[in-house]
């Protein structure tokens, strides 16, 4: 089709021609119309729904936050006429490099990301192997207002008990008159040491002179309390989990002879607990132990380690046991595995984010040093990681690792200890070395291989009925002045801060025996009757009962965890002897930070 449009002359500049122009325009279309099916909406995507689904499956975490170093700065060191340490002497900033290269490594502190990776049952927590239970440090009795003598136990670690709780009390060095199920009547002694002292409901028998150990017990029966119908052991053999000779981490108990059907059958099933009492000198067998494997009707395997040599046989023993109706708690050490390297940044906070406390050198009330900001540059990937009990990972820990000297003075080696050993820097009892002093420069970083190195984490109690884990004793790291060995000239700190990346439900799920259930987690507990019990892990953003759950910001496929982290560096002061009304008394110093 041809169209002609006439345009009137309208140009008014000097050389314009005052003539009308005719333009011929060709309007031919060669564009095809859109097809109808391309106009149809195939699906509607909700950005919120997509983000929620990504969040549920995300296993990536990014850590950042504020870092506040707060110290008791009452150790005064004269360094070329200047009293130190000052705020800058506790700095977590990086040092090294030159004008053309960035700083290379942190002098004072190293930040690391860890997770609970494995269980250690056999390392000692002071005097006993961890799986034995809580060590009783002292036992005594006294009259209260003319009543019967009250029996008190003082534990080395925190006991983790509440009033009316039951626990099993025993000795591995003797036959104690107090062996068996006991009950807590009261916590503490006149309001003091409620975490370490318990008063028993038991009647007074004899003075407590035995070295005792205790384990919490849930739901003991009257038969448990009175040790009804015990069975005698004929023989014990050090063995592996199946009763074989691969290692000696377990103990096989024999009650009869299978091929001639002689003796008493043990009547136990896997996951039972037994109360074992030695009537001879085999006191090491005493305690409550879990049945890990049934060999046959006359033989079973206990979670009890006597030594390092398998297939050691002991006959002619006078030891009896009975199946428990109550469920004793398990005790063990958690080991924390390293997840990150030093790929993080630390910067001095702005004036707006500066510490509100004054910069002071010698302050009896402690010193709040400067505030810094930290940011891990890489995501922490938790895919294919499982916790120490074989279940979904729910916790991560941020570690602040102190390096040995010199910045600017000669700090000693940094070593790990239990929190009840925090009062002096005396050597020889450390669990592991954290940083070794280097006389020519900054101390070492002993744990730095990601996915391989582990730290002693904490000493915990776990009950297979409640399915709850409770920290009994924490790890401290401590260090002193390399030039002075007096006990008080040093510091200690708690290096690990727990971050919950998921939470367990308050509800316990149960799969009945032979019931087909899909998706049972790896940390579920099998009961002796065949039932399986576990706690579900709550999804991110779901808050159970108003306060149980996690809800971290989620962006670009990653969960962002911000923490306002404090490093409390406390001074190790021993008890001070003072004179009160002519008498000497031992008192503890007030620790502020």
C-alpha positions in Angstrom: 0.0 0.0 0.0 1.3 3.5 -0.9 0.5 6.6 1.1 1.5 10.2 0.2 1.7 12.9 2.8 2.2 16.6 2.0 4.5 18.5 4.4 4.1 22.3 4.4 7.3 24.4 4.4 7.9 25.5 7.9 11.6 26.2 8.1 12.3 29.8 9.1 16.0 30.0 9.1 17.9 32.3 6.7 18.5 30.0 3.8 15.3 28.0 4.0 13.4 27.4 0.7 9.8 28.5 0.9 8.5 25.5 -1.0 6.2 22.6 0.0 7.7 19.1 -0.2 6.0 15.8 -1.1 7.4 12.6 0.6 6.4 9.2 -0.6 6.4 6.6 2.3 6.0 2.9 1.9 4.0 1.2 4.8 4.5 -2.5 4.3 4.6 -4.8 7.4 6.8 -7.9 7.4 6.4 -8.6 11.2 4.3 -11.7 12.2 1.9 -11.3 15.2 2.7 -13.1 18.5 1.2 -16.5 18.9 -1.5 -16.9 21.5 0.2 -19.7 23.5 3.2 -17.4 24.2 0.9 -15.0 26.1 -0.1 -17.7 28.6 1.3 -17.7 32.2 3.0 -21.0 32.7 3.5 -20.7 36.5 3.6 -18.1 39.2 6.8 -17.9 41.3 6.8 -16.6 44.9 10.1 -15.0 45.7 9.4 -15.6 49.4 8.6 -19.3 48.9 11.8 -19.8 46.8 13.9 -18.1 49.4 12.3 -20.2 52.2 13.1 -23.4 50.3 16.7 -22.4 49.7 17.1 -21.6 53.3 15.8 -25.0 54.5 18.4 -26.8 52.5 21.3 -24.3 53.0 24.4 -25.7 54.9 26.5 -22.5 54.5 27.2 -20.0 57.3 29.1 -16.8 57.5 30.3 -15.4 60.8 30.9 -11.8 61.7 30.5 -9.5 64.7 32.0 -7.4 67.4 35.0 -8.5 69.4 35.5 -7.0 72.9 38.6 -7.9 74.9 37.9 -7.3 78.7 40.8 -8.0 81.1 41.7 -7.9 84.7 44.8 -5.8 84.1 46.3 -5.8 87.6 49.5 -7.7 86.6 51.9 -4.8 86.2 54.9 -5.2 84.1 57.5 -2.4 83.8 58.6 -2.4 80.2 61.2 0.3 79.6 59.6 2.6 82.1 56.1 2.0 80.8 53.6 0.0 82.8 52.0 -2.7 80.6 49.9 -4.4 79.3 47.7 -1.6 77.9 44.8 -1.9 75.6 46.9 -2.1 72.4 48.8 -5.0 74.0 45.6 -7.1 73.8 44.9 -6.2 70.2 43.6 -9.0 67.9 44.9 -7.1 64.8 47.1 -8.7 62.2 50.8 -7.9 62.0 53.6 -8.6 59.6 54.1 -7.7 56.0 55.5 -4.3 54.9 54.4 -1.2 53.0 53.7 -3.2 49.8 52.1 -6.3 51.3 49.1 -6.6 53.7 49.4 -7.9 57.3 50.1 -11.6 57.4 49.1 -13.1 60.8 47.6 -12.2 64.2 50.1 -11.8 67.0 47.9 -11.9 70.1 44.7 -13.8 69.2 43.6 -16.3 66.5 39.9 -16.7 65.7 38.8 -20.2 64.6 35.5 -21.9 63.8 35.0 -25.4 65.4 32.3 -28.1 65.7 31.8 -31.0 68.1 33.2 -33.9 66.1 34.0 -36.9 68.4 33.6 -38.5 71.8 36.5 -39.2 74.1 35.4 -41.5 77.0 38.8 -42.7 78.3 40.9 -39.5 78.9 40.9 -38.6 82.5 39.0 -35.6 84.0 41.5 -35.1 86.8 41.5 -38.4 88.7 39.0 -40.6 86.7 38.4 -41.6 83.1 35.5 -39.4 81.7 33.0 -42.2 81.3 33.2 -43.1 85.0 31.2 -40.0 86.1 31.6 -37.1 88.5 34.4 -37.2 91.0 33.5 -36.7 94.7 36.3 -34.5 96.1 35.2 -34.6 99.7 32.5 -36.2 101.9 31.5 -35.2 105.4 28.6 -35.1 107.9 27.4 -32.6 110.4 24.4 -32.0 112.7 21.9 -29.4 111.8 20.1 -27.9 114.8 20.3 -31.1 116.8 18.8 -33.3 114.0 20.4 -36.5 112.7 23.8 -36.1 111.1 23.5 -34.8 107.5 25.7 -36.3 104.8 27.3 -33.9 102.4 29.2 -34.7 99.2 31.5 -32.1 97.5 32.2 -32.8 93.9 35.3 -31.8 91.9 33.3 -30.9 88.8 29.9 -29.3 88.9 27.5 -32.1 89.7 24.6 -31.0 87.4 21.9 -32.2 89.8 18.7 -30.7 91.1 16.9 -31.3 94.4 15.2 -34.7 94.5 17.3 -36.1 91.7 18.6 -39.6 92.0 22.2 -40.7 91.4 24.3 -43.7 91.7 27.2 -43.5 94.2 30.2 -45.9 94.1 33.9 -46.4 94.6 36.5 -48.1 92.4 39.0 -48.5 95.3 36.8 -50.1 98.0 33.4 -51.4 99.0 31.7 -48.2 100.2 28.9 -48.3 102.7 27.2 -45.7 100.6 27.3 -47.6 97.3 24.0 -47.6 95.4 21.1 -45.3 94.5 21.1 -42.0 96.5 18.8 -39.0 96.4 19.5 -35.3 96.6 17.9 -33.6 99.6 19.4 -30.1 99.3 21.9 -28.2 97.1 24.9 -26.5 98.7 26.0 -26.0 102.3 24.4 -22.9 104.0 23.8 -21.4 100.5 27.4 -21.8 99.3 28.8 -24.0 96.5 25.4 -25.1 95.2 27.0 -26.3 92.0 29.5 -28.6 93.9 27.9 -29.6 97.2 24.8 -31.8 97.7 23.1 -33.0 100.9 21.9 -36.6 100.8 18.5 -38.0 102.0 20.4 -41.1 103.1 20.8 -42.0 106.8 24.2 -41.5 108.3 26.2 -44.8 108.5 29.9 -44.2 108.9 32.3 -41.4 108.1 32.8 -41.0 104.3 36.5 -42.0 103.8 36.2 -43.7 100.4 37.1 -42.1 97.0 33.6 -41.9 95.5 32.1 -41.3 92.0 28.5 -40.5 91.1 26.3 -40.7 88.0 22.8 -39.2 87.6 20.0 -41.8 87.2 16.5 -41.2 85.7 13.6 -43.2 87.1 15.2 -45.9 89.4 12.9 -48.5 90.8 12.7 -49.8 94.4 14.5 -53.0 93.1 17.3 -50.7 91.8 17.6 -49.0 95.2 17.8 -52.3 97.1 19.9 -54.3 94.6 17.3 -57.1 94.3 18.0 -60.4 92.6 21.6 -60.0 91.5 23.4 -62.5 89.2 27.0 -63.7 89.7 29.7 -63.4 87.1 31.9 -66.4 86.5 34.5 -64.9 84.2 35.5 -61.6 82.5 37.5 -61.0 79.4 38.9 -57.8 77.8 37.5 -57.5 74.3 36.2 -55.4 71.4 32.6 -54.3 70.8 31.6 -57.8 69.5 33.4 -59.8 72.2 36.5 -60.4 69.9 40.1 -59.4 70.2 40.5 -56.4 67.9 40.9 -54.1 70.9 40.3 -54.0 74.7 37.8 -51.1 74.9 35.1 -53.4 76.3 34.6 -56.2 78.7 32.9 -59.6 78.1 31.0 -61.1 81.0 30.4 -64.8 81.3 27.6 -66.2 83.5 27.6 -69.9 82.3 28.7 -72.3 79.6 26.7 -72.4 76.4 27.6 -75.9 75.0 26.5 -77.7 78.2 23.8 -75.2 79.2 25.4 -74.8 82.6 25.1 -71.7 84.7 22.6 -68.8 84.9 21.5 -66.9 81.8 22.0 -63.2 82.1 18.5 -62.2 80.9 19.8 -59.0 79.3 19.3 -57.2 76.0 21.3 -54.7 74.1 21.1 -51.1 75.6 20.3 -52.3 79.1 22.3 -50.9 82.0 23.6 -53.0 84.8 24.7 -52.2 88.4 28.0 -54.1 89.1 29.3 -54.6 92.6 32.5 -56.4 93.5 32.5 -58.5 96.7 36.3 -59.2 96.3 39.2 -56.9 95.4 38.0 -56.3 91.8 36.7 -52.9 92.7 37.6 -51.5 89.3 34.4 -53.3 88.0 32.1 -51.4 90.3 29.6 -48.9 88.8 26.8 -48.7 86.3 27.7 -49.9 82.8 25.8 -50.1 79.5 25.3 -53.4 77.6 26.7 -52.9 74.2 26.3 -56.4 72.6 24.8 -59.7 73.4 27.0 -62.6 72.4 24.7 -65.4 73.6 22.5 -66.2 76.5 25.5 -66.6 78.8 27.8 -63.8 77.5 27.4 -60.1 77.0 29.7 -57.1 76.4 29.8 -54.1 78.7 31.1 -50.6 78.0 33.9 -50.9 80.5 37.6 -50.7 79.8 40.2 -52.3 82.1 43.3 -51.9 80.1 44.9 -51.8 76.7 45.4 -55.6 76.1 42.6 -57.6 74.6 41.7 -61.2 75.6 42.9 -61.0 79.2 40.8 -63.5 81.1 40.1 -63.3 84.8 38.4 -66.3 86.4 37.1 -67.1 89.9 35.7 -63.7 90.6 33.2 -62.8 93.3 31.3 -60.0 91.4 27.5 -59.7 91.0 25.3 -57.5 88.8 21.6 -56.8 88.2 19.7 -55.2 85.3 18.7 -51.7 86.1 15.2 -50.3 85.6 16.4 -46.7 85.8 18.6 -45.1 83.2 22.0 -43.8 84.3 23.6 -40.9 82.4 26.6 -41.3 80.2 29.7 -39.0 80.7 32.3 -38.2 78.1 34.6 -35.5 76.7 33.6 -33.7 73.5 36.4 -33.0 71.0 36.1 -29.9 68.7 37.4 -30.2 65.1 38.8 -27.2 63.2 36.7 -25.8 60.4 38.4 -22.6 59.4 41.8 -21.0 58.8 42.9 -17.4 59.4 41.0 -16.1 56.4 39.2 -13.3 58.3 39.5 -9.6 58.8 39.7 -7.6 62.0 39.3 -3.8 62.1 39.3 -1.2 64.8 35.7 -0.2 65.6 34.6 3.4 64.9 34.2 5.9 67.7 30.5 5.1 67.7 31.3 1.4 68.4 34.2 2.1 70.8 34.2 0.6 74.3 32.3 2.7 76.9 34.9 1.9 79.5 38.0 4.1 80.0 41.4 3.0 78.8 43.1 2.2 82.1 46.3 0.3 83.0 46.0 -0.6 86.7 42.3 -0.9 87.7 41.2 -3.2 90.5 37.8 -3.5 88.8 39.2 -4.8 85.5 39.8 -3.1 82.2 37.5 -3.1 79.2 39.9 -2.8 76.3 39.1 -1.6 72.8 36.4 -2.9 70.5 37.1 -4.5 67.2 35.0 -5.9 64.3 35.7 -9.3 62.7 34.4 -10.9 59.5 35.2 -14.3 58.2 35.8 -14.0 54.5 34.8 -17.5 53.5 31.6 -19.4 54.2 31.6 -22.3 56.6 30.2 -25.3 54.8 28.5 -27.9 57.0 27.3 -30.3 54.3 28.2 -33.9 55.0 29.3 -33.0 58.6 27.8 -34.9 61.5 28.1 -34.2 65.2 29.8 -36.3 67.8 26.7 -38.5 68.3 26.3 -39.2 64.6 23.3 -36.8 64.1 22.7 -33.6 62.2 25.1 -30.8 63.2 23.3 -28.3 65.5 26.3 -26.4 67.1 29.3 -24.5 66.0 31.9 -22.9 68.3 33.9 -19.7 67.8 37.3 -20.1 69.4 39.6 -17.3 70.6 43.0 -18.8 70.8 45.7 -16.8 72.7 49.2 -16.9 71.3 52.3 -17.0 73.5 54.6 -13.9 73.7 56.0 -11.6 72.5 53.8 -8.6 72.0 55.3 -6.8 73.7 56.5 -9.0 76.5 57.3 -12.6 77.1 54.1 -14.6 77.8 54.6 -18.3 78.7 53.2 -21.3 76.8 49.4 -21.3 76.5 47.9 -24.6 77.8 44.5 -26.2 78.2 43.0 -27.3 81.5 39.6 -28.0 83.1 37.8 -25.0 84.6 38.1 -26.3 88.2 41.9 -26.1 87.7 41.9 -22.4 86.8 43.6 -20.9 89.8 47.3 -21.4 89.2 49.6 -21.7 86.3 51.6 -24.6 87.6 52.7 -27.0 84.9 52.6 -30.7 84.4 48.8 -31.1 84.4 47.9 -29.5 81.1 45.6 -31.4 78.7 47.3 -30.1 75.6 49.5 -27.3 74.3 47.7 -24.4 72.6 50.7 -22.1 71.8 54.4 -22.7 72.5 56.6 -19.8 73.5 59.1 -18.7 70.8 62.1 -16.8 72.4 62.7 -15.2 69.0 59.2 -14.0 68.2 55.5 -14.8 68.5 54.4 -18.2 69.8 53.1 -21.1 67.6 49.6 -22.0 66.5 49.5 -25.7 67.4 46.1 -26.4 65.9 45.9 -25.1 62.4 45.1 -28.0 60.0 41.5 -27.7 58.9 39.5 -30.9 59.1 42.2 -32.7 61.0 43.2 -30.9 64.2 41.0 -31.2 67.3 40.8 -29.5 70.7 39.6 -30.8 74.1 36.1 -29.1 74.1 34.1 -29.9 77.3 33.1 -32.6 79.8 29.4 -33.4 79.4 26.6 -35.6 80.7 24.1 -37.2 78.4 21.0 -39.2 79.4 19.6 -41.6 76.8 16.1 -41.3 78.2 15.9 -37.5 78.3 18.0 -37.3 75.1 19.6 -34.2 76.6 23.3 -33.2 76.8 24.5 -31.0 79.6 28.0 -29.4 80.0 29.6 -30.3 83.4 33.0 -28.8 83.0 34.4 -26.3 80.5 37.9 -26.0 79.1 40.1 -23.0 80.0 43.3 -21.8 78.4 45.8 -20.2 80.6 49.2 -18.5 80.4 51.6 -16.7 82.7 54.7 -14.5 82.6 57.6 -16.4 81.2 60.0 -14.6 83.5 58.1 -15.3 86.8 56.7 -18.6 88.1 54.6 -17.4 91.0 51.2 -18.9 90.7 49.2 -15.7 90.7 51.2 -14.1 87.8 49.0 -15.3 85.0 45.7 -15.3 83.2 43.0 -17.7 82.1 40.0 -17.5 79.7 37.2 -19.6 78.4 38.2 -20.0 74.7 35.0 -21.5 73.2 31.7 -19.7 72.5 28.8 -22.0 71.5 26.6 -20.9 68.6 23.4 -22.9 67.9 22.9 -23.2 64.1 19.9 -25.5 64.7 17.9 -26.5 67.8 16.5 -29.8 68.9 12.7 -30.0 69.5 11.4 -30.1 73.0 9.3 -33.1 71.9 10.6 -36.7 71.9 9.6 -38.8 68.9 9.2 -42.6 69.2 9.2 -45.4 66.6 7.7 -48.6 68.2 9.4 -51.9 67.8 9.1 -53.3 64.2 7.2 -50.1 63.2 8.4 -48.9 59.8 9.5 -45.2 60.0 11.4 -43.3 57.4 14.0 -40.6 58.2 15.1 -41.7 61.7 18.2 -39.6 62.5 21.6 -41.0 63.2 21.7 -40.0 66.8 18.4 -41.8 67.7 18.6 -44.0 70.7 17.5 -47.7 70.7 15.7 -48.8 73.9 16.1 -52.4 75.2 12.5 -53.2 74.1 13.4 -52.3 70.5 11.7 -48.9 70.5 13.7 -46.0 69.0 13.6 -42.5 70.4 14.9 -39.2 69.1 14.4 -35.4 69.0 13.7 -33.8 65.6 15.9 -30.9 64.5 13.8 -27.8 64.0 14.0 -26.1 60.6 15.4 -22.5 60.4 12.8 -19.9 61.1 10.5 -22.2 63.0 10.2 -21.2 66.7 8.8 -23.9 68.9 6.8 -22.8 72.0 7.8 -19.2 71.4 11.5 -19.5 72.3 13.1 -22.7 70.9 14.6 -22.3 67.5 16.9 -20.2 65.3 16.1 -17.4 62.8 19.3 -16.0 61.3 19.3 -13.6 58.3 19.6 -15.5 55.0 21.1 -13.9 51.9 22.6 -15.3 48.7 22.3 -18.9 49.8 24.1 -18.3 53.2 23.0 -17.9 56.8 24.6 -14.9 58.5 25.5 -15.2 62.2 26.4 -12.0 64.0 27.8 -12.3 67.5 28.8 -9.7 70.1 31.8 -11.8 71.4 33.6 -11.0 74.6 37.0 -12.3 75.6 37.1 -12.2 79.4 40.8 -12.5 80.5 40.8 -13.2 84.2 43.7 -13.2 86.6 44.7 -16.4 88.3 44.8 -15.4 92.0 45.1 -18.1 94.7 43.3 -17.9 98.0 44.6 -15.1 100.1 45.3 -15.6 103.8 44.1 -12.7 105.9 43.7 -12.2 109.7 40.1 -11.8 111.0 39.7 -11.1 114.7 43.1 -12.6 115.4 42.5 -15.8 113.4 43.8 -16.6 110.0 41.2 -17.3 107.3 41.5 -18.2 103.6 39.4 -16.1 101.2 39.0 -15.9 97.5 39.6 -12.7 95.6 36.8 -10.9 93.9 36.9 -11.5 90.2 35.1 -8.9 88.2 35.7 -9.7 84.6 
